[in-house]
Amino acid sequence: MKSIRQLLDTKRELRAVTWARVIDLTGRLNLKLEENKENLLLRTAMEQITRCRDALAFSIRSSSVAVAQIHFDAAFILYLRAASLAETAPMMPAILGTVRENLPSNDLRRKAVESIAEGISAKKSTLTESDRETVLDTLAAANQARTTKTIRIRDFVRIVSIVSLLLTAVAVGVAALGAYRPTAVPLCFVPQTPAGGYFTVCPLGVASGGDPAFPNTRATDPADYLVVQIIGLVSAGLAAATALHQMRGSTTPYNVSLALAALKLPTGALTAPLGLLFIHGGFIPGLSALDSSAQVIAWAIVFGYSQQILTRLVDNQAKSILGDPPDGPKVTTKHANPA
């Protein structure tokens, strides 16, 4: 229960962190404005802070946290432009951390900032106006890269959530159809008795008679599909719990892990009856006729868990989106100081 609660509280915690940073920066801006109320950079930064506060205060959507972060980033860069070089230099470690987190190691702008930060740290050089323009331009690029990543995560979560809802609707429809017409496509098998006859085995019942092509419909039950789907859903839940420990956390307001878990559940509810139908159709050699309800239920568990094979590609895509900036050889745009 604690882990589930933590998943659901992620957005609230990120909102609180952003609020704390806004309060800190607001205090710094107010101090600066007391010294120079006509400074256009500071006044513009305060406007961005106001928009950041509005995004946090008047919306509970996950996107509001991302929008607030964009306005905060703009306000922070404007504040650094208005600050003195002596005030900017101590912030280099934090700026360097943001740059390293969001730009690949072979990015020329990142290398330039690392060189500047190394010189300041070793006290071999001091921060100049030209250096600050390089640093702030790179910081803006890093913020843009983080925003782009957040948008990709948002779109991914939305797509996965929509697919989950559609699969849930399909699973409910299958259960309803199975209850309304249990004999239409029965989840039953017709094994042969030692005496040479046949009997019918369904998830919730067994009856004598029938033949391999036509099970005895007296063994069917309106709840056959529902029970198999519930078993598949539970098995998928176990698979989701096993897979989630491999997922890395995210500092975005969009919960990828929860979306992936929600996708696995209806998928498992569908793969369980579909797998049994594959066995009934003879697509799996040697499993054409299960001879007990326990075997039918056991295979429903297997097929429900096997949804992991289908959703593994989605898991890999999620890991790719949440991953670090690519460090492979790429052509990067050379930095040019703004005029």
N, C-alpha and C positions, 0 to 999 in steps of 0.2 A: 504493500500500500504506500509506503514511503517513497519508493522509486516512481510510482505512478503520479503521486502528488508533486514530486519534483519536476516531472515532465510537464505537468499542467501549469506550474508556477513559473516557468522560464520567462514568459513574456512579462509578468509582473516584476520579476527581479531585474530584467533588462531595463524596464521603465524606471525603476528606482535608481539604478546606476546612472542612467542618463540624467535624471533629475539632479542627482548629487553633482555631476559634472557641470550642469547648467548653473546651479547655485554658486559653485566655485568661480566659474567664469564671469557670472554676473557681478560678483563682488569685485573682481579685478577690473572689469570694465567701469564700474561706478567710481572706483578710485581714480582711474585714468581720466574719466570725464570731469571729475572735480578739478583736475589740473588744467584740462583743456576741453571746455564744453563745445567748442566749435570744430573739433577734429572730425572730419567727415568719415574717416575709416572707423573710428570708435562708434560714431552714431549709427553707421551702417551695420556694424557688428551687433549693436544693441537691438536693431531691428530684426536681425537674424535670430537672436536669442528670444525675442518676443514670439516669432513664428515657431521656434522650437518649443516654447512653453505651450503655445496654443495646440500644437500637434499632440503633445503629451496629455493636455488637460481635457480636451474636448472630443477625444476619440479613444475607444478601447480596442480598436482593430490592431492587428499585428503590424500593419503597414504604417501606423502612426509612429511607432518607435523608429522605424527605418527613416521616415520623413524627418523626424526630429533629429536624428543623427546627421542627416545631410545639412540641415540648418546649423547644427552645432559646429560641424566641421568648417562651414563657411565663416561662422563667427570667430572661431579660434584662429583661422588663418588671417582674418582681418585684424584681430587683436595683435598677432605677432608682427604684422606689418607696421602697426602703430607703435609697438613697443621699441625700446632702445635695444641696441645690440647686446648690451650687458644683461638685459632681462631675457633676451632670446637664447643666449648661449647655454644657460643651465637647463633649458628644455630640450636640448639636443638628444639626450638619451631616450626620452619618450618619443620624440619625433622619429629617431632611428628605429625604434621598436615597431612603430606603425608602418614605416617604409619596408622593413624586412618582412613583416607579416603579410604584406599585400603585393609586393613586387618581387619578381624572380631575381635570383642572385646574379644573373648575367645582364640585368638591366643597367644601362649606362648611367641613368639618373641615380639609381640606388648606389652604384659604385662611387659616384661623386659625393653623395651625402656621407657614405661611410668614410671616405677619405677626409672630408671636412671634420666629421665627428672625431676621427682618430687624432687629427692634428690638435683639436681643442682639448681632448682628453689628455694627451701627452704634453700639453702646454707648449707645443712647438709653434703654434700659430693662434691667432685670435680671429673671431668671427668678423667678416667684413660685409659690407652692403651687398656686394656681388655674391658672396657665399650665402647670405640669407635668402636672396632671390632664388638661388639654386635649390636651397633646402625647402623653401615654401612651395616652389613649383613642383618639386618631387613629392612633397607631402600631399598636395592637391591631387597628383596622379595616383598616389596610394589610396587616398580617400575615394577617388573615382573607381579604382579597381575593387575596393571593398563594397561600394554601392552596387557595382555590376554583379559581383558575386551574390550579394543579398537578393537582387532581382532574379537571378538564375535559381536560387534556392526557393524563392517565393513561387515562381512559375512551376518548378518541379513539384513542390508540395501541393499546389492547386491541381495539377494534372493527376497526381497520384490520388488525391482526395476524390476527384470527380470519377475516376475509374473505380475506386472503392465503392462509391455510392451506386454506380451502375451495376457492378457485380453483386452488390447486396440486393438490389432490386431483382436481378436475375435469379439469385438464390431463393429469394422469397417466392418468386413466381414458380420456380421448380417445385418448391415444397407445397405450394397451393395446388398446383396441377397434380402432383402425386397424391395429395389427399382427396382431390375431387375425382380423379380417374386412376385409382391404384392399379388397375389391370391394363392400362394403356401401354406402358413400358415398364413392366415389373422388374425390380432388382432381385430376381429369383434365378435359381440354378436347378438343373434337373440331373442329379447324379444317378448312377446305376446301382441297384442293390446287388448283394452277392448272388441272389437267386435269378438275376437277369432282368428284373423289373426296374421301374423308375419311381423316384419320389421327388417332390418339389421342396426346395429349401429357400426361404426368404429371410430377410433380416429379422423379422419378428414372428415367423411362423414356419411350420413344416407340415406338409400334407402328402399323402400317398398319391401316386398316379402322375400323369403328365408325360411329356416326351421332350427330348432335347430342344425342339423348336418351339414348343408351346407348354409353359409351366402350368401347373394346376392353380388356377386363380383363387381357389379357396384358401391358399396359404398366404395370399397377399394381405396387407394391412394398410389402411390409409396413412398410417404414420411411418411407413417404411422409409420414404424419402427424407422425412423430417429427422428421424433418428440417425440415419446415415449422415445427413448434413451436419447435425449437431456434433457427431463424433468427428467428422472432418474438421469442423470449426475448432474444436478443442485441440485436436492434433496440430492444426495450424498455429494455434496460440502457443503451444509448446515450442514449435519451430521458430516462431517469432521471438520468444524469450531467449532461445539459444542464439539467434542471429543478432539480437540487439546489442549484446555485449561486445561485438566486434565493431559497432558503429562509434565513431568519435563524436564528441559533443560539438555544439555549434553556439556561437555567440550572437546569432541572428534571432529575431523574434519568431521565426518559422520553425516548427518542430518537425524535423525530417524523420526522426526515429518513430514518433507517434504515427505519422502518415504511413510509414512502411508497415508498421504493425497492423494498422487498420486495413491495409491492402491484403495482407496475408489471410485474415480471417474469412472473408467471403470467398477468396480463392480456394481455401481449403474446403469450405462448404460445397464448392462445386466440383473440385477434383475427386472428392470421395465417391459420389454417385457415378461420375463419369468413368472413373477407374473400374468400378464394378461392371459398368456396361461394356467396357473394353474386354474384361474377362469373359463376360457372357457372350460377346461376339467372337471369341476365339482369337483375339489379337495377341494374347499372351500365351505362348505354347505351354502346355502342361497344366493350365489353370482354367480349363473350359468348364469345369463343374465342381464347385465347392460343395462339400457334403454335410455342413452343419451351419447353423446360424452364428455360432461363435467364430467360424472361419470368415463368414461374410463381414462380421463386425471388425475382426482383426484386419482384414484387407482394407476396410474403410479407414481404419486408423493409419495404415501405411500410405494410402493414397492421399489422405488429408495432410499428412506430414510432408508428402512428396511435392506439395505445392512450392516448396522451397526451390525446387529445380526451375520452376517457371519464374519465380520472383527474384531469383539470384541476379539476373541481369539488371533488375531495378535496384537491388542493393548495391551492385557495383557502380551503377550510374550515380547513386547517392554518395558513395564514397569518393567518386571522382569530383563531384560538385563541392563537397565539403573539404577536399584535399587542399594541400598547401599550393602556393603559386608554382607553376611548372618551372623547372630549372634546366630544361633541355636547351639545346642550341636554337636560339631564335633571333631574328633580326629586330633590334630595338631602335626606337626613334631617338636620335641624339638630342641631348638637352640644349635648349637655347634660352638664355636668360631673357626675360621680358624687358622690353624697353622701358 
